Amino acid sequence: MLSLLSEELPRPLTQHLTTFAEQHPDWTQARILSSALSLFLLQNGVTDRAVSEVYLQAMFGDLFVPANDDIKGERS
């Protein structure tokens, strides 16, 4: 699952990510990376709404419904 990361990350991170992935099979490597990187960017000053949506989608999956920019205040 975390084959791309296991050679690049410190061992403690790899171990815990592997355990997490085993316990949460719906969290793919792409989902883990998307949530971690988007949160890092948001915490370090990026204010792009698209990055916020990537984070929310990664964290909440199908529960997150992006706002429709065409119709303010309503969700489809």
N, C-alpha and C positions, 0 to 999 in steps of 0.2 A: 504494500500500500504506500509506504513512505519511501520507496526505493530511491527516488530522486533526491530526497533530503538527507537520507541516512549518511551519505558520504560527506555532506557539506556542514552539517550541524554538530555542535558538541554532543557528546554521548548522553548526558542527562536529558537534553531536549528530545533526542531521538527516542530514548526509552519511554518517556512519558507520552510522547505523541503516538508511539506504537500502541501503548496501553489504551490511550484514549480512542484511537481508531478501532481497536478490537471491541471496545465497549460501546462504541457509537458507529455502527457500520454505515449509517446514512451520511456520515461526514467523510466525503472524499478528500483526496489530497488537494484538489482544486478548491474545494470549499474551505478547508483549513487555511490554505494560503490566502485566499481572497479575504476571509474574515480578519486574519492577522495583519496583512499588509494594508488593508483599507483602514482598520482601526489605528494602526501606526501613523498613517498619513493624516487622518482626522485629528489625532492627538498632537500632531506636529504642525498644525496650522493650515492644512488644506481645507478649503471651504467649498469645494466643488460638490454640488448636489449629487452628481452621478457617482462620486466616491461614497457618499453617504448611502445611496441606494444599493451599491455593491455590498457594503457592510451589512445593511439590514436584510438584504436578500440572503446573504451567506448565513447570517445568524438565525433568521426566522423562516427561511425557505418559502413555501407556499403560503404561509400566514401573512407574509409581507406583500401588500399590494401597492405598487408605486402610484403616486398621485398622477392624475391626468392633467398635464399642463394646459390643455385646451379648455377645460371646464374647471374653474377655480372653486374650491370648496366642496366639490362633489367627487365621489368615487364611482367608477363603473363596475 
